Amino acid sequence: MEIIKEQMYMNVDTGSVDNYDGWFYENEDGENVNAVDRDEVVPVVWDKETQYWVENKNMDDFKKLQLANIKPLDITLEGFGAACYDENSIDELLEALGKGVDETDCKNWGMTEAEWWKGIHNALGVKMFWLEEKKLI
């Protein structure tokens, strides 16, 4: 017997989670619309290890940045931040944020923990800026 897992969606502002059918509502014009179709909620999956709803790895990069609360900034990348931007995907940068300071990076780049955090955040901020410039958001 095949078990089919249903895709779930979360409103990142409220934390509410439901399947596609649970996101229908009547808009101000009296039309029946769906928050999933209007990109008002994001796809999530249940993480058995952490016991939390987490982003679906198939969601687009902009949604990942929104969930990480990264905002576009006027940033100049140098050194470690530039290397992070050039050599890592958004998934890898978000994973690094989740794991915390990499002591090997700090030693190899001769930087403090605060400089490590700044480099990762700046790389994500610039990636988001370029997504916005390319009109992908």
N, C-alpha and C positions, 0 to 999 in steps of 0.2 A: 504494500500500500504506500503510495507517494504522499508525503506531507507537503502541502503548499503553504509557504509563509506569505502572509499578506503584508504589503508595503504599508508602513505607518508614516504619519506626518506630524510635525510639531510646530506650534506657534511659539517662536523663540521669545516673544515678549511675555507670554503668560505661562508657558510650560505645558499647555494642553496638548494631548496626544490623541489621535484618532486615525481611523482608516479613511480612504478616499470618500466614502459615502457619508462619513460623519462631518465633513467640512462644507456641506451645502448650507447656504443661508440666503436670505432675501436682502438685496442691496437697497440703497436709498431710492432707486427707480422702481422698486417692486419686482425686480427680476430675480429668478432663482439662479444663483451663481455658486461656484465652488472655489474655495480658497486655494486648493491645490492648483487648479487651472490658472488662477490669478497670481501664482507665485507668492502667496501670502503666508505659506507654511513651507517647511523644509522636510525632505525625507529623512527618516531616522530608523535606526535598528536598536534592538535591546541588546546590551552588552551584559552577558551572564556573569562575567568576572566582576565588573564594577557595580552591577545592578542599577545602571542608569541608561536612559535613552541617549544614544550618541548619533552623530551625523552618519548618513549613509555615504560610504566611500565613493559612490557614483555621482554625488551631487557636484555641481560646478564650483569652480574655484572661488567665485565671489561669495557664494553662500558659506563656504568654509571660512572665509575671512570675516564675514558678518558674525558668525558664531564665535570666532576668536576675539571679537570686539576690536579688530584692527581697523583703524580709520586712515584714509589717505592723508598724507602729510607732505610738506615740502621738505624732502630729505635728500641729502647728498650722501651717496654711499662711498665709503673708503675702507680699505683694509679688509678686516673680518666681515663687515656687513656686505661689502661688494662681493666677496667670495661666497657668502651665504646666498646672495641673490643669484649669482652665476651658476652655482653648482648644486642647488637644491630646489626641489619642487615645493609647491605650497604644502602638500601633505608632509613632506620631510621637515619643513620649518615648523609646522604646527606640532608635529611629533616631538621635535626638539623642545618646544615650549612646554609641552606636557611632561617631559622627562626632567627638565631643569638643566642647570649649568653643567656643561661638559668640561671637566677639569683638564682633559687632554687638549681641547681647543684652547683653553686659557693659557696653558703652559706653552703650547706651540706658537701661539700668537703673542705671548707676553702681555696678556690683558687681565683685567680684574673681572669678577663676576658681573658687576654692573655693566662693563663694556661688552661682555658676552650677550647679556639680555638686550642691550641697545642694538647690537648688530643683528640679532635675530628679528627683533621688532621692526627695525628699519628696512630690512630685506622684505619682510611681508608688506609693509606699508608701500614700498615702491612697486611691488608686484600688483597690489591693488590699484595704485595710481594708473599703471599701464593698462589694466583691464578696463578701467573707466575711460581712459583716453581712446581706446580702441572701440568704445561704445559697446562693450560686451556686457555692461550692466545697465 
